[in-house]
Amino acid sequence: HSPFSRKGGKGMRRVIIMIAFCATVFSVAANNNDDSIIVNLRQEVKKMPHGKERLDKILELANLSQLRPEGANDAMLMLDEAKRLKIDSLQAMALAYIVNNHSMYKDNVDSLVYWADYGMKVARKCNDWKLFFEIQYTLTNTFMYKERFEYALDEANKMLTLAKKQGNTDGMIKAYVSMALSYMGTRRWREANQSLIGAHNLMYKSKDLPLQFTVLMQMLNYEMSVKKYSLMKNTLNEIDTVINNIIEQMPELKKIFNDHHLFVQYCHILYWSSVKDFAKAREHEKLAKRYFANLTYPNYKALLVNAQCYMMMQMGRYGEALKLNDKALEMAKTNVVKFTNTLHCLQQRADILYEIKQYDKALELYKKVDFMTDSINNSISEKQVEELAKK
């Protein structure tokens, strides 16, 4: 089950970008999220003459409003003022804000590609490789959320080549993560694993804690997707440490991390159930219920039920597992990513049927899941490869 490898909806897209991009700026935004401050700043900016003071005030405004749908308008003001004053670095920052806003709130990929190309051109001009790779990373993520996996992979390969040339560690890590997600989206598991190994080997050379978190989340995503639950122990230990470090340094992000905490607890339940330590699994089930109470990302609603179902299977309590599977299937009907969650539930049901020796029913479901998944992935991949070949 892979809640990241298919189109995740705007809610999680927003959270991923928030964590990945300019964490220090988000700290400011999280502490000053008062509408009145933003309204007052906008009124103040309107009255000011063009110049450096006005640009400084617009920058303050853009920092506070970038996570809002209307934030792109403030970023456009910042871009115009920076162009007047010929300050390339602030033009690049404004363009990065515009790209992020398009990725979070708009569905027009062509428009985002335009702004991303523009932003990368300006960032390259002023040698701001941090912003350059942030913009490119947002572009690849957007391709993936639109299920344009081959486009994302093409962009990620370009990113890796340039990041290596520049010796930019964060750029290389982002490229490897993007490649891994692209491969997972089309079920190329061996390549996904190799990309994640590349990211993990570089991870601790980066001081960017949110980036370390992203790498570990995708490692869990991969291990879960290929059902290598018993290999999760080290990854879980690492991600628990990284999350604690992030919240210790940026306590204002604690609320944002609630849903991710649930995902990590879900993985803990899978791991401890897989090694038959059900007392530990139950402990993490209790923690998961706390985070579930404050859940904001609807795609995670079935996670706890899926985990409980797996735990019952490992205990050999297949009747209870089937009841939980029924519940998860019902929840999947109202889920934003119905296709992915329904597939996972069907796969889990097939596993239960196999364990209770209903082999014919299990085989029928396994075939259905494989056909549905392969037909979707192959059609996506073949179409995009053809389109890229024509470029």
ChimeraX attribute file (.defattr): number of C-alpha atoms within 10 A of each C-alpha:
attribute: neighborCount
match mode: 1-to-1
recipient: residues
	/A:1	21
	/A:2	18
	/A:3	18
	/A:4	21
	/A:5	24
	/A:6	21
	/A:7	20
	/A:8	21
	/A:9	17
	/A:10	17
	/A:11	14
	/A:12	21
	/A:13	19
	/A:14	19
	/A:15	17
	/A:16	17
	/A:17	20
	/A:18	20
	/A:19	18
	/A:20	20
	/A:21	21
	/A:22	16
	/A:23	19
	/A:24	10
	/A:25	13
	/A:26	20
	/A:27	17
	/A:28	14
	/A:29	20
	/A:30	18
	/A:31	11
	/A:32	15
	/A:33	13
	/A:34	12
	/A:35	10
	/A:36	10
	/A:37	13
	/A:38	17
	/A:39	12
	/A:40	11
	/A:41	16
	/A:42	16
	/A:43	10
	/A:44	13
	/A:45	18
	/A:46	11
	/A:47	9
	/A:48	12
	/A:49	10
	/A:50	13
	/A:51	12
	/A:52	14
	/A:53	12
	/A:54	19
	/A:55	23
	/A:56	15
	/A:57	16
	/A:58	25
	/A:59	22
	/A:60	17
	/A:61	24
	/A:62	28
	/A:63	21
	/A:64	26
	/A:65	25
	/A:66	23
	/A:67	23
	/A:68	13
	/A:69	13
	/A:70	12
	/A:71	20
	/A:72	23
	/A:73	15
	/A:74	23
	/A:75	27
	/A:76	18
	/A:77	18
	/A:78	27
	/A:79	26
	/A:80	15
	/A:81	22
	/A:82	25
	/A:83	13
	/A:84	13
	/A:85	15
	/A:86	12
	/A:87	14
	/A:88	19
	/A:89	18
	/A:90	21
	/A:91	24
	/A:92	26
	/A:93	24
	/A:94	26
	/A:95	27
	/A:96	26
	/A:97	28
	/A:98	26
	/A:99	28
	/A:100	28
	/A:101	23
	/A:102	24
	/A:103	25
	/A:104	24
	/A:105	17
	/A:106	14
	/A:107	13
	/A:108	10
	/A:109	15
	/A:110	9
	/A:111	13
	/A:112	22
	/A:113	19
	/A:114	11
	/A:115	21
	/A:116	25
	/A:117	17
	/A:118	16
	/A:119	25
	/A:120	22
	/A:121	14
	/A:122	21
	/A:123	25
	/A:124	17
	/A:125	14
	/A:126	15
	/A:127	14
	/A:128	16
	/A:129	19
	/A:130	15
	/A:131	23
	/A:132	26
	/A:133	24
	/A:134	23
	/A:135	28
	/A:136	26
	/A:137	25
	/A:138	26
	/A:139	26
	/A:140	29
	/A:141	25
	/A:142	25
	/A:143	23
	/A:144	24
	/A:145	20
	/A:146	16
	/A:147	22
	/A:148	22
	/A:149	30
	/A:150	26
	/A:151	21
	/A:152	27
	/A:153	22
	/A:154	16
	/A:155	20
	/A:156	27
	/A:157	17
	/A:158	13
	/A:159	25
	/A:160	22
	/A:161	14
	/A:162	17
	/A:163	21
	/A:164	12
	/A:165	10
	/A:166	12
	/A:167	11
	/A:168	16
	/A:169	20
	/A:170	23
	/A:171	26
	/A:172	26
	/A:173	28
	/A:174	27
	/A:175	30
	/A:176	27
	/A:177	28
	/A:178	33
	/A:179	30
	/A:180	30
	/A:181	29
	/A:182	29
	/A:183	22
	/A:184	25
	/A:185	25
	/A:186	21
	/A:187	18
	/A:188	13
	/A:189	18
	/A:190	11
	/A:191	15
	/A:192	25
	/A:193	18
	/A:194	14
	/A:195	22
	/A:196	23
	/A:197	17
	/A:198	17
	/A:199	29
	/A:200	18
	/A:201	11
	/A:202	17
	/A:203	23
	/A:204	13
	/A:205	12
	/A:206	13
	/A:207	11
	/A:208	16
	/A:209	19
	/A:210	20
	/A:211	23
	/A:212	25
	/A:213	21
	/A:214	20
	/A:215	26
	/A:216	24
	/A:217	19
	/A:218	23
	/A:219	25
	/A:220	23
	/A:221	22
	/A:222	25
	/A:223	21
	/A:224	20
	/A:225	18
	/A:226	13
	/A:227	15
	/A:228	14
	/A:229	21
	/A:230	15
	/A:231	14
	/A:232	22
	/A:233	14
	/A:234	10
	/A:235	18
	/A:236	20
	/A:237	11
	/A:238	14
	/A:239	21
	/A:240	15
	/A:241	12
	/A:242	18
	/A:243	19
	/A:244	13
	/A:245	14
	/A:246	20
	/A:247	14
	/A:248	12
	/A:249	12
	/A:250	15
	/A:251	13
	/A:252	17
	/A:253	19
	/A:254	14
	/A:255	14
	/A:256	15
	/A:257	17
	/A:258	19
	/A:259	23
	/A:260	19
	/A:261	22
	/A:262	26
	/A:263	22
	/A:264	19
	/A:265	26
	/A:266	24
	/A:267	26
	/A:268	25
	/A:269	26
	/A:270	27
	/A:271	26
	/A:272	22
	/A:273	25
	/A:274	22
	/A:275	12
	/A:276	14
	/A:277	15
	/A:278	18
	/A:279	11
	/A:280	14
	/A:281	24
	/A:282	17
	/A:283	14
	/A:284	21
	/A:285	20
	/A:286	12
	/A:287	14
	/A:288	23
	/A:289	15
	/A:290	14
	/A:291	18
	/A:292	20
	/A:293	11
	/A:294	12
	/A:295	17
	/A:296	16
	/A:297	18
	/A:298	16
	/A:299	23
	/A:300	21
	/A:301	19
	/A:302	20
	/A:303	21
	/A:304	21
	/A:305	20
	/A:306	24
	/A:307	22
	/A:308	23
	/A:309	29
	/A:310	24
	/A:311	27
	/A:312	20
	/A:313	21
	/A:314	18
	/A:315	15
	/A:316	14
	/A:317	14
	/A:318	19
	/A:319	14
	/A:320	15
	/A:321	24
	/A:322	18
	/A:323	12
	/A:324	21
	/A:325	24
	/A:326	17
	/A:327	16
	/A:328	23
	/A:329	23
	/A:330	14
	/A:331	17
	/A:332	22
	/A:333	13
	/A:334	12
	/A:335	18
	/A:336	17
	/A:337	17
	/A:338	15
	/A:339	14
	/A:340	21
	/A:341	25
	/A:342	20
	/A:343	21
	/A:344	21
	/A:345	24
	/A:346	20
	/A:347	20
	/A:348	23
	/A:349	23
	/A:350	22
	/A:351	20
	/A:352	25
	/A:353	19
	/A:354	16
	/A:355	14
	/A:356	12
	/A:357	11
	/A:358	13
	/A:359	15
	/A:360	12
	/A:361	13
	/A:362	22
	/A:363	15
	/A:364	11
	/A:365	20
	/A:366	19
	/A:367	13
	/A:368	14
	/A:369	18
	/A:370	12
	/A:371	11
	/A:372	12
	/A:373	16
	/A:374	13
	/A:375	10
	/A:376	11
	/A:377	15
	/A:378	13
	/A:379	10
	/A:380	17
	/A:381	18
	/A:382	11
	/A:383	12
	/A:384	17
	/A:385	15
	/A:386	11
	/A:387	12
	/A:388	11
	/A:389	7
	/A:390	7
	/A:391	5
